[in-house]
Structures are given as C-alpha cells and as structure tokens.
Amino acid sequence: MSLWTCLSVLIACDDSAAPGWTFGGEAWASMGTTGEGPMSVTEASPLTPTGATPTCGDGVIDPGEVCDDGNLEPDDGCDAACMPIAAVEWTYTHNGGAGKDDVASGVAIDRTGRVFVVGAEVVQSRDALIVALAPDGAELWRKTIDSSGFEDAFVEVAVDGDNQIYAAGYEEIAAGVKAAVIRGFSAEGEDLWKFSEAPPAAGLSGIEGLALSDGALYSTGSEDGPNSRLVVRRHELATGAAVWKTSTQADASAAFAGGITVWGPHMIAAGSALVGTELHPLIVQLTRSGEVAWTAIESRHRGAWSDAAAIGNAGDVVLAGRLEPVDGQGFDVATRRITVEGVALWTQTIDHVAGFDDGRGVAVGAGQAIFVAGAVTTNDGDSEIFGARLSGAGERRWTHVNANRGVGLDDHGAAAAFGPGFIVLAGDAQVAGEGANVWVRRFRAE
C-alpha cells in the first residue's frame, strides 16, 4: 500500500462486484481496452434429469449453478444462489483502547500458518503495531513501538524461512521529519535489530514494500527531497544494514513507491508517477545490484500500482492498484499480469458500484491463485473492505465485501497473504465510539 496515497492519513484514500473489463496483449505503457465484456467463471455442470427442477442446496450442480455444496449457508464457499463465495474461517479485531484509529496495513504468514500483522495503534501518539496470531486466529503476542514520542507506523511485513520477521514503515524522528525504518524480530517478538534512514530534506520518508530472496531483504519506499523519489534498497538479513540504495524520479515530476517483488536476476518496484498534476501507474525494473533496467509510466490511464507479486516460472509479475478505465468515471480495483519485459498479458478491473475503488495488496498462492485486497465505495458513499480471488489467467472466482451496516463508517482492506490452505485479508473496520479497529479475516483456500 502506497505511503503517500494512503498511509499518510493511515485510513483514508480518496453484494458481489459488478463485472469487470479486461485489457491485454499489448505493451502495458500504451495499454488499450481490448476486452469485450465481463470476465466470468463458468464450470461444466451435469445435466438435470428430464422433468427434474434444479434446486440449489441439493448437492448436485445443475445448469445455471457454478457450485452446490448441499446447503444454503452463507460464507462457506458456495452461497444460496449456488455461486462461489468466500468461505470465512475466522475474523480477528483489535481496538487499541483510546477510541481512535488503529489499522492493519501489512500481513505475512510463516510455514507453520502463524499470521503476522503490522500497522499502527493510537496510544498517546500513533505507534507502530505488530501482532502475531495462531493459525486458529488466537492472539499469540502483540507489541507497539514508540521510537521518539511522535508518529510511528509499520506498513509492510515479511517472514523468512527461519521465521524471522521484518516489519517496515516509518518513524517520526522530529516534528514533521519521518525516517524510513525496518525492524527485525524473532518469531516470539524479540527485538533483533533496527535500520533507520532519514530523508535528505525535512519531510516524509518511508518503506512500503518488502521482498525476500537469496539471503537478502529488498525494500522499496518513497523519499522527500527536491522532488519525491522512488527508492529501492538491498539489506543484510543479519543487521538490516543497506548494501546499496537506488532512487529514481522516473523522468516524472515525482515518483512514489508501492510494492516490490524479486525473481531471478531482476526485480520490479511498482508505484506511481506524477505527470503534471495527475498520478499515473509506474513500474521500475532493477537488477540485483541495483541498476535501473527500465521504467514505464502508463500515460493513457490515471491510477497507481500499490503492490506486486511474482507468479509462475517465467518471471511474470502480478500488480494490484487502481485504474481509471474511462476518464472522469472513477477509479476501479485493478489487477494486471505482466511479463519480464513489461508486456501486459491481461488486466482485470472491478467497478463495485461507483466512485473510488482501490486495490492495495496482492498475493499469489499455489496453482497461481491470486488474491487482491482493497476497498470499494458503496451507494451510500462509504468505503468497505474488499477482496477478490482470481485465477492466474485473470478469471474472477469470487469477491468478498465486508459490509459495515453503519452509514458513514469507512473501512479499508490493505493487505493479502496466502498460507497453507488459506488466505488472509487485513485492514481496518470502523466501530461506533471506537474509531477504526484492526481487522483480519481468514478464508479457506479453494
């Protein structure tokens, strides 16, 4: 999730989803609308015996049904209309106790199925938050970090094969000066090390994306200076020290970071670039030694990429963020698969109702399953937590909207992760009198 577009205010960025439209087959920097209509999922169904009346809930997939699990229960993977739906296993929430806004913005899962969630909690000031949950959703431990009495927040988290945890974001080291920070923790939450780097000029600096590969930790963030720049660093796992640092403005007025992913000899940092007064999606490809191989700004559509994840064995990458497919008609949740050369294989946009819809996190699981976390706008004008399960080819399996019934209560999905046999969606949900609460939900994977 982009620090500049969302986390600077922490919870604000400016039911099945309506059909989305697909783009594909072109170099992504000059993307065109080539889809011809909604992308849907169809599955073969056995024929209904002559004279029989199709009945949802009888355990038989009749014509017009995509699934039938033998009941009409909601939230169990197949709804009362016999269409695929998210199978909810548990939901965790946390209220910091000050009645103010507490948020989750990053999530990672270790090999044992433990879930690590990071974000921010308001105590006396805004403090960085990290929570460890057992596979069944029980809280194992939780800690907040207040470095200097100002504002602190974690934005992203990663876990390595030894279950060491890396949480990244920003810490305010003086009034109005925020430094990029990464902290290393043991699986039990013990402090191991801290990396911190202030911006070259007074202002905002932070880290928004993390990736682990070949015994190193890679980060991407945004940094104030004469102009804001997208920054990528390689860190030593044992100490967090930066081995190298690369920054780019991408030939734009300013460049801002979203997520990062690494594969083979290259990496992709996703984000946005300021062209005139408008943000446009940006990707930057770098080598493992930190050289910028190429940058691409999508000039045709306004929007931003907020996260990236590797998929498949050929160096493909899945991006998530927001796009405005038609000028002036609002932003939609956007997911795109690109090749190592930056060619778009497909793009899926999802317009929930109207207004501002945004994809903020993406994860890839077994069988190239894709899950996108974000927020969508309802008819009431409220923002709701949103998740979408896609196939590796961009087909929508199901979508999930956590409908908060209170009008005027804005909720946001921010991060996604796959575990062994399950998916986790994290964000924040408003509760009257409590402000925003940390919100984490686990779904059964297909």
N, C-alpha and C positions, 0 to 999 in steps of 0.2 A: 504494500500500500504506500502511495507516494506521500512523503513527509510534507511536501509543500502544498499539495492539493487537498489533503485530508487531515494529517496528524497535527498540522499547525493549529487546528482548532479541535483536534482529537476526535470529535464525534460527528462533525458536520462536513459535508462536501456539498458543494451545490449538486380460487384461485390459482390456477396454473397460468404460466406466462402465455401471452399471445404468441402466435407463430413468428419465428424469426426468419431472416433472409440470409442467403449465403452469397459470398463473393469468393472467387478463386481463380487459379490458373494463370495469374499474371504476376509480374514483378510487383511486390507489395507497395513500393513507393508510388506507383501510378495505378493503384487498385481501382478497378471498375466494378460496377454491380452486374454480376453475371448470373446470379441465381434467378430462378423463375418462379419462386414461391416458397411457401413454408417448408422447412425441413422437418419431417416427421419420422417416427419409427413405426414400421409395420412388421409383424411377425406372422408366419403361417399358422393357421388355426384349423383344427379338424372340422370337418363338415358336421352340421347338425342333422341328426336323423330326420327323415321326412316326417312332417307333422309335429315335430318337437318344437317347443317355444324356447328360444335362447334365454337362459336365466343366469344373471351374474351372481356368483357366490355358490354355484353348484360344483365347482372344481373342474369343470370342463370349459376349455377355451372355444367359445362359439364364434361364428362370424361376427365381426364388429367388436370383439373383445381382444385386447392385447395380452391380458393375463386373467387368471381366475384361480384364486388360492383357497376357494371353498368357504369363504366367509365375506362379510360386508364391513369388517372392521377397518377403520381408517388408520393411517400411519404404520401399516405393516407390510408395505411393499406393493400392494395392489388395492386400489380404492373401491368404493361401492359402485363405480361405473366400469369396473374391470379394466382400468388403465393403470400403468405403472406409477407408483408414488414412492416417496421416501419412506423407508422403514426406520422409525425412530427407536433407538435403544435406550438412551438416557439424555437428560439435559442438566447441566451444572450452571448455577448462577452464583455471583458473589457481589455483595454490597459492602463497600468499604466502611460504611458506618457513619460517614459525615453527611450523608444525604446529598452527595454531589456526584459528579460523573466519573464512573470507573469503567474502563474499556479494555477489551482484548483486541490486539492488532496482529498477533502472530501465533502460530501453533506448529508444533513438531511432535513426532511420535517415535519412540525408540523401538528396538526389536522385540521387547517384551510387551509392547502395547501400552506402555505408560504415555500419557499425554502431557506435554509441557506447553503452557500458555503464557504469553507475555503481553504486557500492555501498560496501563497506568492506573493508579488509585489516588484519590484525593484524601489526604490526612490533614496536616496543617498546610502543606503545599502539595503540588502534584508530584507523586513519587513513582519511580519505575516499579513495576509489579511482575513477579514470576510465580506461577502456580504449577505444582505437579499433581496430576490426577492418576489414580489407578485405572486399569482397563475397565473397571465397572463404574467409573465416574467418581469414586470416593476421593476426597482431597487427601493427599499424602503429606504435602508441606506447601507453605506459601511464605513469601517474603517480599518486603518493599525496601527500596533503596532511595535514600535522600542524600545526594552527594554534598550539596552546599547550602541547603535550605531554600533553594529556588525550585524551578521546574525540572523534572526528570521523567523520561518515558522510554520504555522499550517498544520497538516497532516490529522486530523480527527475531526469530529464534531458529536454531538448527541443533541437531543432536548427531554425534558421530557414532561409529561402530563400537566404541568403548563406553558409550552412554555419557560422554562428557557433553555439557550443554553450553551453547554460545548464544547470548542474548545481546541484541544491538539496538541502538536508538540514539538518544541524545541526553546530555546533561547540561544544565544551565550553570556555568561557572562564574558568571557575574550577571548583573541585571541586563537582560537583553542580549547576552552572548551565550550561545548554545554550542557545545562541542560534540563532535561525533564520538560515540562510545561503544565499546564491546566489552562484555564481562564474561569470563569463563567460570562455570560452576561444575561441581561434581554432581552425580546422579542424585545425591541426597541434599543438594542445595548449598554445599560448602563453597565459599568464595575461593577461586583459584588464581585469577589474575584480572587485570583491567587494562584496556587500551583506551586512550582518550587523545583527541587532537582537536584543538580549537580552530575556528575558521581564520583565514588570513586577514580578515577585516571584521569589525564588530558586526554581529548578525547571527544568522542561523546556519548551523551545520549539523548533519545527522547521517545516520546509516539506515537504509530502508530495505536492503536485500542482503541475504547471506547464501553462500553455496559452499559445500564441502566437496573436495576432490583431491585424490592423490596426496593425502597427508598435508593438505593446506586448507586454509579458510579464505574465501574470497568475499569481499563486501562491496556494495555499491551504495552511494549516497549522494546528497546534494550539498553544495558548499557555497556560501556567500563570498563575494569578492567584488571586484569592479562589475562583474556580471556573474550570475549564478551559473555553476558548472556541475555537470555530472562527474562523479568521482568513483574510481574503482581501485581497490587495494587488494594485495595478497598479504595474508597474515600467517605468522608461525602459530601452529596449534598450541605449543607448549607455553607461550608467553603472550600471544596476541600482537606481538610487535609487527609493524608493517615492513614487509620485504621490499615492496615497491608501491608506488602510487601514480595513477594516471588520471588526468582530468581533461574534459573536453566541453566546449560550448557547442559543438556540432554545427559550426557555421551558422548559428542562430543567435538571437538576442540573448537567450539564456537557455540552459538545459537542466532538466530535473530528473532525478532517478526514480525508478520503481523497483523492479526485482532483477535478479541475476541468476543465470544458470550456466553450468560448465559441462562441456563434453569434449573428449578428445583433446586436440591442441588448442581449441578455441573456447570462447565464452561469449554469451550475449547478455548485455545490460539493457534493460527495457526502461522506458520513461517517456518524457515529453519534451518538446522544444517550443520555445516562444518565438512565433513568427509574426512580426508586427505586434499586435495586441492579443493574439489568439494562440492557444496551446494546440499542438499537433503531435500525434504519436511519433515516437523516436525509438530506434534500436541502434545499438553500438556493438560491433563485433570487435573483440580484442584477442590477441594471442595470450598464451600462458605467461609470457614475460612482460605483458602489459602494453604492447604496442597496439594502437588502434588500427584495425584492418580496414574497416569502412563504417560509415554512419549512413543512416537513411531516415529522412523525415517524410512522413506521409502528408503531402501538401493538399491532397484532394479532400480529406475529411478532417474536421476538428476532433480532438479527443486526446487520450493519453493511454499508455500501457502502464499498468500498475504492478504486474508480476510476470514471471517467466518460469518455465519448467521444461527440462529435456524430455523427449518422447521418442521411442523406437531406437533402432540401432544405426540409423544413417545420419545422425546429427540434427534431426528435426527438433524444433522448439515450439512449445505452445505458449502463446501470450494471452493475457487477460487484461481488460481495461474497459474503456468506454469509447464509443464512436458515435458520430452524428451522421447516419447514413444519408439523410436528406437535410440540406441546410435549413436551419430555423425550426426543425421539428423535434428537437430534443435529443438527448444522448441515450443510447441503448447499451446494455451489457454486451460486451464484445469479447469473442474468443477467436484466436487465429492460430493456424498451424503453418509454420514456415520451414523451408529447407535451410541447410547450412549456408546457401548462397543468398538467403533472404527472400526467396520466391514464395508467395502465398499459395499454399495448397488448398486451403479453404478458410472462410471466415464465417462465423455464426454470430448474428446479432439477435438479441432478445429484447423486445419492447414490451414491458409489463402492462402498463396502461397508458401512461403519458409522462411527460416531464423528464426528470433526471434519474436515469438508471445507470448503475456503475458496477463493473466487475473489479474486485480489489485483490483477490488472491486466486491462485490456480495450483492444482496438484495433479500428478499423474500416478496411477496405480497399476496393478497387474493387468495384463492384456491391453495396455494402452488406454485404460479407463481415465477419463478426465473429470475433474470436479472443479467448478468455479464458484467462488464466494463473492458476495457483493450486496448491493442494496438497490431496491426498486421503489418507485413512487406510486402510491395508490390514488384512487379517485378523490380521496379526502385531502390529498396533498402531503400525506405522511410518508416517511421513509420506513421500509420494512426490510428485515433480514432476508436474504435471498441466496439460494444455492441451486446449481444446475449440474446434473450428471450427463456428460456427453461421451460418445464413443470416440475412438481415435480418428474416425473419419468425419467427426463433427456432428453426428446424429444425436438428437436430444433423447435421452432415455426417460428422464423425469426432471421436474423442477420442484422446488420447495420454497414456500414463503411463510415465514413465521408472522402470522397476522396478529399484531398487538391491537386489541379492540379499543384501546383508548385513543380518541381523536386528539391529534396534536402531540402524540408521543412518537418521536423518531427513533428508529432502531437501525443498526447497520451491521451487515456481515463484512468481515475483513480478511479472514484467513481460512485456508483449507489444507488438509493433510490426509493421506491415506495411511492406515495401519493394517495389520494382518487381518483381513476380512471385514474391515470397517472404514468409514470416512468420518472426519471431524470437521465441523464448521464452527468458527469462533467469531465473536463480535461483541456488540453491546445492545442491551434492551432497556428501554425506559420503564420505570415503575413510579407511579404517582407518589410523590413525597420522598423518593429516594434518588431521583436523578437517574442517570444511566447505570446499569449494573453489568458486570462482566457476564457474558452469555456464551456457553459452549454446548454443542449438541453432537452426539454420536449417532450415525446411521449405519445400518447394516449394508455392507457392500453386496453387489449382485452376485 
